[in-house]
Amino acid sequence: MRVALLEPLGVPDEMIHELAAPIEAAGHEFVSYPEKTCDAAELVRRSAGADVVMIANNPYPASVVEASDALKLVAVAFAGVDHVALDACRERDVEVMNCAGYSDVSVAELTVGLTIDVLRRVVAADAAARAGGTSAGLVGREICGKTVGIVGTGHIGCAATRLFRAFGARVVGYARHESEAAREAGIEFVGLDELLGQSDIVSLHVPLTPETRGWFDADKICAMRDGAVLINCARGAIVDNDALAAALNGGKLAGAGIDVFDMEPPLPEGYALASAKNCVLTPHVAYLTEESMQRRAKIEFSNVIDWLAKH
């Protein structure tokens, strides 16, 4: 079979060659491309004749799936697969595999990092120091003693819970399906309204699905306690970001830490959150660490090798 890695995975070429060696040793063809592309025509060219395509977090649209007659598997080096044309894959019996778990630690750490940035006003303090300013107006708040609401208590939500509890926070959680693993991590399950009403910090960890798109809307933001902080390292389209910007500018919320948006950065001019008060933004980097890139490469190649062995 032909296996095509359509974009870089953020690891050295030597690691790619090492991970691909078992594929070639088993008699399969392996090709890789050193530059990412979002051009559909180029994706069609790269996918031509491939039984397996390997991608990361760039879109793989329906037109490419439909034009790739040999395609049997899309291996995704990412936890979410909402950037893949899943309906087109189902119609053509193309399997889709993800890399669940590779970024649990990195996303959880940035979740806490953004919380610290917002509460301790790190960005504003940095600007003040560089401008010759002082600590005036930079009184912060601590995580210790706060109530943190984790919305979505899967692996990342549990990892974030353990970190928040290490800071001395109480953690409550909401999920459609409660789990013993989440309880063991220290999560106290409550209803969503209760979580929003009592949490000083609300952190989102739910996937993007048709049901969750726009789910965290103005009503849910309004239900948060006054002066709370919202952290989103999940998916940007979960949140009504215009409503979030309005809540920040109007003083309803004390701050927000946002890593994900309605689209992939760069953000367009005039994007509401870019000028919102007390809002720390990062350009979708929660998953992006040296360690997580290595983990996802290993998981993706392992997925492909296992799949090839069964086909």
N, C-alpha and C positions, 0 to 999 in steps of 0.2 A: 504494500500500500504506500501511498504518497502522503507524507505529513508535512504541512507547511506552517511555519511560525511566521505570522504576518506582520509582527511588530516587535520591537525590542521589549525585554522584560526587566530592564534596569539592573542587570547583573553583567559581569564581565563575559566577553565572548568565550573565554576558556571554560567558564562554568556551563555555558550553553552546549559547547562541544562535548563536555564530559557527560552532561545529562542526556544528550541525544545519542551517545555511543550505543546504549542497549537497543535503541530503535534500529539503528543501522546494522548492528550485529545480528539482529533477527531477520535481516534481509529487506527491510523497508527503506524507502527513500526519504531523506529528510532535507528540507530546504528552509532557509530563514532569510528574513529581510531586515536590514540594519536601520531603517527609518520607518516611523509610523506614518500612516496615511488615513484620512477620512474620506478620500475620494472613492466613490462607489466603483467607477470604472477600473481604477487601479486595484481595488480589493477583488474585483472579478478576475482580473489578470493574475493576481497572486494566488487566488483560490483555484484556478483552472487545473483540473485533473487531480485535485487533492481529495483524498478520502477523509482526512482529518485536517482541520485548520485550528491553529492555536492563536488566541488573541488575548489582550489584556482588558483595558477599560474603554477602548475606542469603539464607536458604533459598528455593528455588523448588520446592515439593513436587509430588509426582505428582498430587495432587488438582487442583492449579491447571493443570498441563499438560493433564490429561484434560478439564477444563472449558473450555479455550481452543481452540475449534474452528478458528479462523483461523490459529492459531500455526504458523509455519514455521521460525523461528529464535529461539534464546535466545542473545543476545550477552552474555557475562560479562566484566565489568571486573575480572578477577581472574586469577591464574595457575592456581589450582586450580579444578576444577569439581565437587568432591565434594559441594557443597551443592545441586547441581541434581539433580533426579530423572532420571538418565540413562536408566534402563530405560524409563520412561514416554515419554521423548523418542524413543528408538529405536523403540518400538512404534508411534508416531504419525508417524514419519519427520520429526521435528523436529530440525534441525541445532543444534549447540551450538558456539560459538566462544569462545575465551578470549583473554586479553591477555598471552601469554607474554612475559617479558622486562621488563615495566614496572617491576618492583621488585627487579631483580637487585642493583643498587647499594645500595638502602636496606636490604634484608635482610642483605646481606653486611656492611654497616657496623654494623648492630646486633649481628650475630653476634660481631664483634670487640669491640664496645662492652660486651656482656654478659661476654665473656671478661675484659676489663680490670676490669670491676666486681667479678667474682668473685675474680680473682687479687689485685687491689689493695685489696679489701674496701672499696669506695667507699661502699656503703650504711652499713656499720658505722662507717666513719670520719666520715661526715656526721652520724650520730646522736651519736657521741662529741663532735664539735666543738660541736654545738648544746646538748649537756648539760654543757658545761664540762669535757669530758674531755681526754685527751692521746693521744699515739700509742701508749701502752702496749697491748700485745696486738694491734697492727695491722700486724705485719710481713707484707708482701705477697710475691708472686712475679712474675717477669717472663715475658713471652711469648718473648723472645729466648732461643734455645738449646733451646726445648721442641720436642717432636714433636707435631704436630697431625694428628689423623685426620679426614679428610673422608669422611663416609658419604653417597654420592650426589654424583657429580661432574659434574652438569649446569652450566648457566650460573651459578647462584647459588653452587654449590660451587666453581666455578673463580674467581668473583669474590672469594669469601672466601679462597681459597688465595692469590691475589695480595696481599691485604692482610696475611695472616699471614706470608707470606714477606718482606714489607717490614719486618716487626717482627723478622726474623731467625730465624723458626721453620723447622724442617724439616716438610714436609707429605707425609703418605702418604694414599692414598685407596683406597676400595673402591666398586665399582659392578658391576652385573651385566654391563654393556657398557662396556669401557674405550674411551676416545676419545683421538685424537691431540691434540685441543684441550686436554684436561685435562693431558696430558703437557707441552704447551707452556706451560701455566699454572704448571708446576712440581710437579705431583703425581706421586709415585712409587707405582704401584699395588702393593698387597699383598692377601693374603687377609683376610677379615673378622677371623678369630681373631688373626692377626698384628697387624692394626691395633689391635684392642682391647687387646691385651697390651702394646703398646709406646707407645701414645699418652698423653701427659700431658693432652691436651685432645681430646675427641671432639665433633665438630659434625655434627649430622644435617641432611641436605638431600635427603631422599627424599619423593616424593609420598605421599599417603594413598590406598591402594587396598585392596581386600579382602585382598591378600597382605601388605600392610605394617601393617594395623591390629593393634596389640598386638605387632608384630614385635620391637621392642626391649624384650625382656622381662627377667625377673629373671636368667635364665641369661646373657644378653648383658651385663647390668650387672655380674654377678659376674665375667665374663671381662675386664672393664676392669682396668687396673692399679690397685693400691691408691693412693689419694691423687689420682686423676685427676679431671678436671672434665668434665661433660657440658653441652653447649649445644644447645638445641632451638629453632630459629626456623622449623621446617618445619611439621609438623602434630602437635598434641598427642596424638592417638589412636595415633600410631606407638609411643609409649612406654607401658609399664606404670608409670604415675606413682606408684602406691602402692609398687611395688618400688623406684622411684627415691627416694622419701621415706625408705624404710627404709634404703637404702644410705647416704643422707646422714646420717641420725640415728645410724646404727651406726658411722660413721666409715670405711666402705669407700671412699666418694668424698669428696674435699675440698670439693666445691662443685658448683653447677649454675646455669646461666642459662637461664631458661625463658620464652618469649614466647607459647607456645601450649599449650592444655590439651584435656581431653576434651570440653569444651564451650566456647562463647564466654563470656567474662566478662560479668557479674560471677560470680566464683567462689562456690560455695555455702559456707555456714558449715561449718567442720570439714574443708575440703578439705586433703588430706594435705600437699601441697607448700607450702601457705600457712604452715605452722608448721615446716617442715623446716629443719634447720641449714644455714647457709651457702648459701642458695638465693635468688638474685635473680630476682624475677618482674616481668614487664611484661605489660600486658593486651592482647596481640595487636596490637602497634604496629610490628612489623618493616617492614611494607610501607608504613607511613603517614608519608610526607614530602610536603611541598608539591610537590617535583619529580616524585615517583612518581605522585601524583594527577593531575598534568597529563599525564604520559606515558600513563597508562592511559586517560584520557578520549580522548586523541587516537587511541590504538590501537583502542579500542572503536568509536568513530565511523567510523574508517577501515575496520574490518571490516564494519560495517553498510553503508557506502556501496559498498564493493566487492561485497558480496553482492547488494544491490539492483540494481546494474548488470548482474549476471548473471541476474537473475530478472525 
